[in-house]
Amino acid sequence: MKTITKFQILLLVLSIATTAPAFATNGTHEKTPITNTAEEKAKVDVMVKRIKEIRDMDKSDLSRVERKALRKEVRDIKATLKASNNGVYLSVGAILIIILLLILIL
């Protein structure tokens, strides 16, 4: 009986995970290639270097206003980097489904 229940749960999870992407596109959408120019890469390198400089500096002698300005600068730089990054993001639901599948398989 346990194996039947495991297979039913696995079938349910797989059917939910595969039907949504199947209906999401109509087949006429063309993918546009992502191009990163040398200028964009240079800007990213400058921002990463600035974050490393801020991280490595001695902040004990800075005033409260200066520390707050540095925190704001780091937040802005990280937001800019996150917006320019075209990475793969997993939702919480996708992570839960992956974990459940791993538990069921193992």
N, C-alpha and C positions, 0 to 999 in steps of 0.2 A: 504494500500500500504506500510505503514511503517513496518508492521510486516513481510511482504514478504521480504523486503530488509534486515531486521535484520536477518531473518532465512537464507537468501542466503549468507550473510557475515559469519554467524556462520558456515554454511556448508562448505564454502570455507576454512576458517581457520582450521576447524577440519580435512578436507581432506588433507590439506598441512601438518598438524602436525602429522597425523597418517600414511601417506604413506611412508615417508622417513625412519622411523625406521623399518617398515615392510620389506622393501627391503634391509636393511643394513646387515642383517645376512643371512646365507644360512642354518642355523640349525645345522651345524657340529661343531661349536665353543663351547668349554667347558669353563666355567668360572673357574678361579683359585681363591681359597680362599685367602683373605688377612690376613696375620698373623703378629701381632705386638709382638715381643719378649720383654722380660723384659729389655733387654739391650737397645733396641730402645726407650722404654718408659723412661728409666733412662736418656738417652741422651737428649730427648725432655725436661724433667724436668729441667736438668741442663741449657739448653739454655733459657728456660722460666725464670728461676731464675736470670740468667745473664741479661736478658732484663729488668726485674724488678729492679735489682740493678742499672743499668745504668739510668733508668727512675727516680729513687729516689735520685740519688746522686746530690750534689750541683755542678753545672757546671760553676758557675760564676767565680771561681778562676782558671779555666783551660785555657790553652793557646789555640790559634786558631788551632794549629796542633793536640792537644790532643782531642779537640771537634770533629774535622774532623775524627780522628781515631775512636772515639766512634760511630759517625754516620755510618761510614763504617762497623764497627763491627755489629751494630744493623741491617743494611741492609743485611749483609751476613747471620746473624742468621735467620732473617725473610725469606730470600730466601730458606735457608735450611729447615726451618719448613714448608714452603709452598710446597716444593718439596716432603717432606716426608708425607705430609697430603694427604690422599686418600678420600677427601670429595666430595660432589656433587657441581658442578659448573653450573650455569645458564648463558646462553649467553644473549646478549642484545635482540636478536630476540625472544628468549623464554620468556623473561620478558615482552616484548611488546605484544606478543600473549596472555599471561596471563592477562595483564591489559585490553586488548581489550575484552577478554571474560568476565571479571568481569564487564566491562562497559555495555556490551550487556545484560548480565544476570540481572544486577541490573537496 
